[in-house]
Amino acid sequence: MPGLYFEDFEVDRRFRHELTRTVTEADNTMFSLMSMNPQPLHIDAAFSESTEWGQRLFNSLFTLAIMIGMTVQDTTLGTTIGNLGMSDVRFPNPVFHGDTLRAETRIVSKRASKSRPEAGLVEFEHSCFNQHGTVVASCRRMGLMRKRSTEGVA
């Protein structure tokens, strides 16, 4: 199913995304090492046992990627031109191996592009929750979205 076009988005529309993802130790280790992040909080079980968490933390940048990835099918699949930026990225609670994540999105704003008549800007507010309903991540993202029709556009 294709994503939504600029015209399809309405400010304050909310999406509860159906895709969920249980995160694993292998995910965490692989992502941390692939992104050249040797933080022992992510990859060293013995070190992490002595921290306030008592266990390894799931890499927050992977949590961010999963949160945004879970939103694509319902919002931007095949209709986005590109991401223009992210702001207000927060990780208010930790993610641990075995947690199951889900995401929700709210449309914050939208406006036609001033420089690209075939496109518009949509601001998304994404939130990620664990299996207990606790918020583990959030961010705002600006996407450059295709318009459904460019008829009459010079």
N, C-alpha and C positions, 0 to 999 in steps of 0.2 A: 504494500500500500504506500503510495507516495506521501510525502510530507505536505504541510500546509504552505500555501502561498501567502505573500504579504497581506493580500486582501482578506484572507481567512482568519487572521488573528484579531482578537478583540481584547482591549485593555481590561484587565481583571479576570479574564478567562482562566480557569484552573484546569490542570490535567493531573490525574493520579495515574501514573504510568504502571502498566501491568507487569512489565519485565522486572524481575528481581534477580539478585545475584548473591550467592553465598561465597564469601571470600576465604581463601585457604592459605596455609603456610607456604605452599609452593608458589602461589600468586605473589605473595609478599616478598619472598626471597628473590624470585625471578625479576620482578619489577625493580626492586632496590638495587640489585646487581646490574641490570641492564641500564639503569639510569645513573650508574656510577655513584650510588649513595651508600657508603659503608657504615651508616649510622647503626651502632650496635643495638639501639632500641628496636630496630626492624629485623636484624639478622642474627643476633646473638642471644640465644635462650638463657644461658648462664648469667650474662650481664643483666638481662632484662628482669630476671627473677629478683634482683636486688633493688629494683626501682620501685617507686610508689605504685606502679601498675602490676608488678609481680609477674608480668609476661610481656612478650613482644607486642608492639603496637603495629597495626597495619599502616603502611605508608600512606600519608595523607594525600600526596599527589596522585596516587593510584585511586584513592577514594574519590577525588575530584573527577578523574577521568571516567570512572564507572558511573558516577552520578550523572554527568552530562551525557555519557553514552546511552544510559537507560532512557533518556528523553527523546532521542533522535527519531525513533520509529513513529512517535505520535506527533512530532512537530516539524522537523526539518529534513526528513529523509528525501534527498534528491532535489530539494527546493532551496537549499541554502547556497549562497555564493561564497560565504566565508564568515568566520568569526572575527569580529573587530576588536574584541577585548573582553576582559573579565574584571570585575571589581567586587569589593566586599566579600572576599573569600574568607570563610570561617570554618573552623573545625572545633565546635564547642564541646564535643565528647569523643572519646577514643573509639576506634574500631579495632576489634580483635579477630584473630583467626576463628573461623566458624560463624561469624556474624552474617546475617542475611540482610542485604541492603535493598531499599526501594526508594523511589524518587517521586517528587511532585514538582510541578512547574506552575508559575503564575506569570501572565503577561503583564509587564509593568508599564510599557509604553510602546508606541509605534509612530513612525513618521516616514513620509516619502523621502527618498534620497534627493539631495539638492544637486548632486553631480552625476547621478546615474538614473535616468528616468525609468529604466526597466526594473528598478529595485527599490526596496524600502528597508528601513532599519527597525528591528524589533528587539526590545529589551526583555530578556527572560530572567525570572528569579527562580532558581532551582534550590530545592531542599532535599536532603538525603536523610533517611531514617533507618535505624537498625530494627531488628525483629521485635523489639520492645516498644517501638514507636518513639524512641529517643532521637532527637536531631543530632546527627554526627557530622554534617557538612552542609554548607549553603554558599551560594554565590549569585552574583548578577552577571549576565552575559549579554553582549550586544551582537546580534547577528545581522548580516546583510542578506536579505531574502529576495528571491525572485518574485516579480509580480506575475500574476496569472496571465495577463494580457498586456502586450506592449503595442497594441493597435493604436495608431494615432500618435505614437511616440516618434519624435524625429531623431 
